Amino acid sequence: MSESPSPWRRARSSVASVASVGTYRARPLPRWWPLPACALLGTVVGGVYGLVRPPEYSATSYVVVTPTGKSDPATALGFAQAYGRVATQVAVIGDAQAWAGVPAETIRRDVQTATSPDAPMIAITGSSRRPDQAADIANAVARALTLNGRHTEASTGVRLVQFSRAARPVDPSSAPASLTALVGGCAGGLTGALVLLVRRRPGRKEQPAPVPSPAGRAPAAELTAARPGGGAQ
């Protein structure tokens, strides 16, 4: 009849099992783990930034430069380029800030102008977190620019006319969260790849290059064997 193990033996076997589990070594991570980790982190950060950042709206108003009886179309094209550069200057912004209801610094920061080399037209784009304010800023700058051009019409020979007013935008012009997440993932993947390139491989040591012996000098053992009567005395 077999005897059951004593409680002391059972406790000792349990302690041995726990000790064997504690001495188990975890499998090391693969060497390329920074690449997916950085890509995942960049995707999460980019997505959160796209969700937290407030949307931004843009509205565009167009001003066309037309020649008067004293000038030709080429002159109007040249003045369109010039007026496009001064659309955000103090002389124009001073009048626009009263109509838009925002400070001059806000207009200077949130207004972008663009001109075409083929047509005498100026595109004035206003940006804001409020869609109605974006349209008001663009229309105010366009109105101030046409007023400024009316004062110099006699000397320039061109007339500025507001071709179309900026309408209230419906959709935001800022990037959606999906696009910011994609950009963040690409940036994170690139960062992880750079980490892999600059990181040295673990457990790999550089061996010093062997130094060749000087030419024409034989080892001491060969010189002893070649000497007459050489060898062990």
Protein Blocks (a to p, Z undefined) as FASTA:
>chain_A
ZZdddfklmmmmmmmmmmmmmmpccddddfklmmmmmmmmmmmmmmmmmmmpccdddddd
dddddddfkbcfklmmmmmmmmmmmmmgmklmmmmmmmnopafklmmmmpccdddfkbcc
dddddddfbfklmmmmmmmmmmmmmmmmmmmmmmnopacddfbacdddfbdcbdcfklmm
mmmmmmmmmmmmmmmmmpccehiacddddddddehiacfklmmmmpghiajZZ
